[in-house]
């Protein structure tokens, strides 16, 4: 895999940033096409939940921060490896996730996942979100350069005021995630704002394909269909996507997730 080497002062290798930016720019001009690939594998073991207070939660809720419960899609999909080297079929995530984050959802599976708080650097905008992925990247990259912070995976895109239709979101937020909160303070840094997020429960679908709104739209349709067939959960926020790979990875191996925040329905 081609990589851009990290500046010498960085404590760990950087995500290949310049190549990522090139890919994000390409999403503006590349023709939209369906390159989503679903894969299969042996069934995973469900995480335990005996040590958590589950009062008021549906039976298929994950047990606590960082935990996962398979909810739909391909029940036999399973990843191998660990943080910094997750694998599924020909897809691979070779950059560390933030501390405490649940493992990625394999392509073809739908999971309920509970995310812990994370410190993140973010930039928001109102231009087309595919263009915004390129515009937002550079101030975020300069921010982690100044703070000498190695990049993690995924890059997060939050899509505000969007229900998956062709018009796209009214606003977007692009974020780089700190691996641990002690890597830098919260607050403003030029166009970048560093914040601590709240814990979040999401319905997640794993996918492969182009890092583009058209791919996210397909994922949202799958999640909305799952929600329509059950009575325990409802949507509780704007959709988001996790982009795990760099631009040297072919589109049919690029790993991503599409998320809908959810909460239990009131009785």
PyMOL commands that set and color helices and strands:
alter all, ss='L'
color gray80, all
select helices_A, chain A and resi 17-29+129-146+181-183+213-228+251-253
alter helices_A, ss='H'
color red, helices_A
select strands_A, chain A and resi 68-73+80-82+85-88+91-93+109-115+119-125+155-160+171-177+187-189+192-196+200-208+233-235+240-243+255-264
alter strands_A, ss='S'
color yellow, strands_A
deselect
rebuild
show_as cartoon
